[in-house]
Amino acid sequence: MIKNKVIRADLIMLLAAAIWGFAFVAQREGMETMGPFLFNAARFFIGSAVLFPLVWYLSKKNKTPTNKETSTKKLLIAGTIAGLFLFLASSFQQVGIQYTTAGKAGFITGLYIFFVPLIGIFFGQRTGSGTWLGAFIAVIGLYLLSINDDFSIARGDLLQLICAVFFAAHILVVGYVAKRMDPLKLSLIQYVVSGVLSFFIAIAIEVITWQMIVDTAIPLLYAGVMSIGVGYTLQVVAQQHAKSSHAAIILGLEGAFAVLGGWLILDENLSMKGLIGCGLMLSGMFLSQLLPRLSLKKS
C-alpha cells in the first residue's frame, strides 16, 4: 500500500514537472508585454481563484478539526513561510527569464535538486555520496551551459541560479509541513501570500495597465491555471508521500520539458556545448536518483 502511494506520488510529481517545464515558455512570452512582478501577481491570483472553490467545497464536506483555532494559526504561519520562499524563488526566476532562454532557465532552475540536500545538512539530514556525485556532474554541465569564455556567468543565468536556492528552501518547507497540514489549504495560502507581495512590488516599480493583462492573457492563463493552480498543488499533494530530496530530483526534470517547449514553441536552439551541458545536468539528476544512499548503505 505504501509502495503504491510512493509510485503515485512520483507520477504526480512528473506531471507537475512537465507542466512547469512548458510554463517557462509562457513566462518567457509574458515578458514581451508586462513586467515580471505584475506577471507573477496575476498568475498567483489566477491560481488562487482556481483553487479556492475546491478548498471551500472540501472544507464544507469534511469534519471540523478538533482544535480548529490552533490548527488555523499553524496553517497560516506555515503557508506564509512557504509563500515567502515561493515569492522569492518565482521573483528571481521571472526577472531572470527576461535575459535568458526558456530552456536554459528551466535547466538552471532544476539545480535546486542539489541545493535541497545541501541545505538539509544544516538541519541534520544525511545525504549519500550518490547525490554528491550527481551534483559534481551537474555543475560541469552548468559550466558548459552558462559560463562564458571569460568565466563570467550571464545575468539571467545567475538570477536563475539564485532562484534555484530559494526553490530548494521552498521544497524543504513544503516537504515538512505538507505531511502535517491540509495540502490544498496550504497551497492556497502560499499563492495568496506570493501574489500579494508580487503585486505590491509591481505597484511600486512597474507600469500597470489593463491592456497589458489583455495582451498577456494566454501566457497568464497557462501560468496561472496550469503552473500555479495545478502544478504547485500537485507538488504539495504528492510530497505528503515523498521525501524532499526524492521529490526535488523528479521535479527537476522540468528543465528537460522547458528545453522541449522552447524548441517546439519558441524556436529556441542550443549550441552543441549547451546541449552537452544539458545532458550532463540531466545525467547528474538521474545519478542522484539512482544512487541516493551509497555511503549510507556502506556505513
N, C-alpha and C positions, 0 to 999 in steps of 0.2 A: 504493500500500500504506500509506504513512504517512498519507495523507489519510483512508483508511478507518478507521485506528486512532484518529485525532483525532475523527471523526464518532461512532464507537462510544463513545469516552470521554465525549463531550458528552451522548450519550443516557443513559449510565450515571449521569452526574452529575445529569441532570434527574430521573431516577428517585429518586436519593438525596434531592434537594430535595423531591420530593413526599412521600417517607417522613418526612423531618424536619418538613415543614410540618404534617402530621397528628399528628406526635408532640407538638406543642405542646398539642394537645387532651388527650392522655394525661398530659402533665406538669402541666397545669392541674388535671385531675381528681385526680391523685395527691396534690396538696397539701391535699385535703379530709380525708385520713386518715393522713398521716405527714409527718415533717419533710423538708426539701429535701435534706439531706446523706444521710439514710438512703435516700431515693428514688434519689439518684444512685448510691450504693454498690450498691444492689440491682440497678439496671438495668445498671451496668457489669459486675457479676459475672455476671449473666444473659447479657450479650453475650459475655463471655469464655468462658462454658460452651458457648455456641452455636458459637463459632469454633474452640475448642480441638481438637475431633475432626478438623476439616478440616485444620488446621495439622499435627497429628500424622500424619495419613494421607499428606499430600503430602511431609512430611519423610522418611517411610519410603520413599516411592516414588521421590523424586528422589535424585540423586547427592550425596554429601557435598562441600561446598565445599573448595577446595584448602587454604586456610588457615582451618580451622574455628574455632580459638581466637580469632584476631584478628577474624574476621567476627562471631562471637558477642558479643564485647566491644563492637564498634562498634554492633551491633544493639541491645544492651541500653542503651547510652548514648543512642542516637537515640530508642528507644522511651520511655525515661524522660523525656527532654526533651519529646517530643511529648505524653506522658501528663500532664506537669505543666501544659502550656498548656491541654490539654483539660480537666483538672480545674478550673483557674481559670475558664475560659470557662463550663463547664457549671455551676459553683457560682454564679457571678453570675447566670446565666440562671435557674437553678431557684429561687434565693431571690427574684429579682425577679418571677418569674411569679406569685407569691402576691399581688402588688399591682397587676397589670395584666391585660388580656385576652390570650387566646392569639393573636389576630390581631395586636394591637399588638406583642406580644413578638416574633412572627415577623418583622414588617416591620423593627423596630428592630434586631434581631439581624442582619438581612440587610445592614445598613450596613457589615458587615465587608468588603464588596466594595470600599469606598473606603479603608479602613484598610490593605488589602493593598498597593496601590501607594504609599501614603504611607509605610508602614514600609519598603517596598522601596527607597525613595530613599536611606535611610541605609545600604543595602547595595550601592549602586551601580547599582540597576536604573533604567532610563529609562522614563518614562511619557508617553504622548501627551496632547495637550490635550483630546481627546475624553473621556478619563477624568475630567478635572477639571471639564469642562462637566457631565457626568452627576452628579458629586459635588455641584456647586452646586445643581442642580435637586433632588437628593435631600435636601439639607439644608433647602431650603424646604419640601419635603414633610414632613420630620421636625418642622419648626416647627408646621405645621398639624395634624399628628397628635398631638403630645405636649406642646407648650409651652402653658402656661395663660395666661390673660389678664394675670396679674401677672408674666409672663415667667419663671415658675418651671417646672421640669420635675418630673413626678410621680416618686415614689421608685422605683416598679417600672420605669418607662421609663428612668430614669438607670442603674439596675443592668443593664438590657438593653444600654444603650449601652456600658458598661464591658465587658460580656460580648463585644460585637462586636469590641472591640480585641483581646481575647485569642484570639478565634476567628480573626482575621486573622493573628496571630502563629502560630497552630496551622497554618493553611493554608500559610504560607510554610515552616514547618519540614517539614511533610509533603511539600510540593512539591519540596523539596530532597532529602530522604532517600529518598522512595519510588522514585526513579529509580535508586538505588544499592543498595537492600536488598530483601529479601523483603517484599512489602507485607502479606501476611497475618500473618507473624510480628511485623512492626512494629505492626500493628493490635492483636494480642493483648497485646503488652507494654504499649501505651499504655492499654488498657482496664483491665488489672490494676493499673497504677500509679494511674489515676484512681479506681478502685474502692476500693483500699486507703486512699488519702488521704481520700476521702469518708467511709469507714467510721470511721476514727479520729476525725474531727471529729464525726460523728454520735454516737459513744460519749461524747464529751466534753460535748456541749451539747444533745443531743436525747433525748427519751424513746423507748425502743425496746421494742416488744412483738411477739410472733408474730402477734397479731390484726391489727396494722397491715399486715403483709405479706399476710395473707389478704384483708383488706378492699380492698387496693390491687392485687390480683392481675392484673386485666385491664389497667389502665394500665401496670403494671410489665412485663407480658409484651410489650405492644406497644413500649414504650420500650426494653426490653432486647433483645428478639429482632429487631425491625424497625429501630428507630432506631440502636441500638448495633451489634448483631451483623451487620445487613445494610447499613444506611445508611453508617456510617463506614467499613466495609470497602470498599463501592463507591467511596467517595471516594478512599481510598488506592490502590486498583487503577486507577481512572480517571486519577489525577494522574500516573501513570507516563508518560502520553502527552498531557498538557495543561499549559499554562503556568499559574502560580499565579494571575495576575490574571484570566485567562480562566476558570479553574475557579471563582474567587470569584464572578464575575458569574452563572454558571449556577446555582451552589449557592445564591446569594442569592435565587433565585426561591422558596425555601421560604416566604418571607413571604406570597406570594400564596396558596400552599397552606394556610398557617396561618389566614389570614382565611377561606378557603373552609371549612376544617374547623371553625373556631369558629362560623361561621354555620350549617352543616349539623347539627352535633352539640351544641353548647353554646348555641345560640340567641343568640349574641353579635351585636350590631349596632353599627355605627359611625355617627357623625353625618355630615352632608354634608361638613363641614370635614375630618373624619377620612378620609372616602373620597377627597376631593380630595388630601389629603396622601399617602395610599397610592398613588394614581395617579401623583403626581409622583415619588415614590420609585421606583416601578416604571419610569417613563419614564427616570429617571436611570440605572437599571441597564441598560436597553436601549441608551441612548446610549453608555454606557461600552463596551458590547459592539460596537456598530456603528461607533463612531468611536474605536477604541483607539489609533491611531497617526497622528492627523492631523499633529501637529507633527513627528513623526519622519519622515514622508514628505516634508514640505516642507523639512526641514533637509538 
